[in-house]
Amino acid sequence: MRNARRFNCATCEWGRHCDASNPAPFKQWIIEGGPKKIELDTCPLPMISDYSRALLRLHSHYRAGHLLNPGGRTGLLKQPNDYLEAMELLNSLMG
């Protein structure tokens, strides 16, 4: 999300290393900042679904204390499990 403008297939500067059928000759994309460093020889863009983009957008609301589903004091218990897992993961990656 931070570098979204750099990932435009129409203006790709990395030689169309989109998937395993045409990997780069070296680890061209390195993602740091989480519990594990990720090194890829194919573009990460195809790995990001519309659902994951939506979860990324919701993360700032989560950090501000706004949950997906309302619920007062029991609000955390009324959230979908995949939403909570995604928010926990994003918190660990983004600090």
C-alpha positions in Angstrom: 0.0 0.0 0.0 2.8 2.4 0.8 4.3 2.0 -2.7 1.1 1.3 -4.7 2.0 3.8 -7.4 5.1 1.8 -8.3 3.1 -1.3 -9.0 1.3 -0.4 -12.2 1.3 -3.2 -14.8 1.0 -0.7 -17.7 4.2 1.0 -16.7 6.1 -1.9 -15.2 9.8 -1.2 -14.9 10.8 -4.7 -13.7 10.6 -6.7 -16.8 7.2 -8.4 -16.4 8.2 -10.9 -13.8 4.6 -11.4 -12.8 4.5 -15.0 -11.8 6.4 -18.3 -11.6 6.4 -18.7 -15.4 8.8 -15.7 -15.7 10.6 -15.2 -12.4 13.4 -12.6 -12.1 16.9 -13.9 -12.1 17.4 -12.6 -8.5 15.2 -11.6 -5.5 13.9 -8.4 -6.9 11.3 -7.5 -4.3 12.2 -7.5 -0.6 9.7 -6.7 2.1 11.0 -6.0 5.5 9.5 -4.7 8.7 7.7 -7.7 10.0 8.7 -10.7 12.0 10.1 -12.3 8.8 11.9 -10.7 5.8 10.2 -11.7 2.5 12.3 -12.0 -0.7 10.4 -12.5 -4.0 11.5 -13.1 -7.6 8.0 -12.5 -8.9 5.8 -9.4 -8.5 3.8 -9.3 -5.3 0.9 -7.4 -6.9 -1.0 -10.5 -8.2 -0.8 -11.9 -4.7 -2.9 -9.0 -3.3 -6.6 -9.6 -3.6 -9.4 -7.1 -3.4 -10.3 -8.5 0.0 -6.7 -7.9 1.3 -6.8 -4.4 0.0 -10.1 -3.8 1.9 -8.5 -5.1 5.1 -5.5 -2.8 4.6 -7.9 0.1 4.3 -9.7 -0.9 7.4 -6.5 -1.1 9.5 -6.3 2.6 10.1 -9.9 2.6 11.4 -9.1 -0.4 13.7 -6.0 1.4 15.1 -8.3 4.4 15.8 -10.6 2.1 17.8 -13.3 1.7 15.2 -14.3 -2.0 14.8 -15.9 -3.5 11.7 -19.0 -4.5 13.6 -20.4 -2.5 16.6 -20.9 -4.1 19.9 -20.1 -1.9 22.8 -18.0 -3.7 25.5 -18.3 -7.0 23.7 -17.4 -5.5 20.3 -14.2 -7.5 19.9 -16.2 -10.8 20.3 -18.5 -9.8 17.4 -15.8 -9.4 14.8 -15.1 -12.0 12.1 -12.1 -14.1 12.9 -10.3 -13.4 9.6 -10.7 -9.6 10.2 -9.2 -9.9 13.7 -6.3 -12.1 12.4 -5.6 -9.6 9.6 -5.6 -6.6 12.1 -3.3 -8.4 14.5 -0.9 -9.3 11.6 -0.9 -5.7 10.3 -0.3 -4.4 13.8 2.7 -6.6 14.1 4.1 -5.5 10.7 3.4 -1.8 11.1 4.2 -1.4 14.7 
